[in-house]
Amino acid sequence: MTTLNTLQEAKELPELFMKSKEEITLWRMLRRLSDRIRFDLDDRYLDKASKIEAYRMKDIVIKLAEHQLVIAKGGKSKTLPMDDLLKQPSMVFKEILRMMD
């Protein structure tokens, strides 16, 4: 189930499952970098899942924690305030690019 607004705004099928603006913004940002993005849900079965726990792209894991965005690759990680995703998306995009190198 989704809202009419989400249905009208969605450009790709996974966007229908995303609940917040931050999730959709992050998804679209990652789609600019790769077309092979996976995400971890809070339940193994899609119909029982209620939220996305992490996005995976190549060897980078991005988690949406309480008011924080955690970008991890190998043993390194970077934590950013969740507000930066909407207020300074270009800065978040650059951090993801740095982690890719």
Secondary structure, DSSP 8 states (H G I E B T S, - for coil): ---HHHHHH-SSGGGGT--SHHHHHHHHHHHHH-S-EEEEESSSSTTT--SEEEEEETTEEEEEETTEEEEEETTEEEEEETHHHHH-HHHHHHHHHHHH-
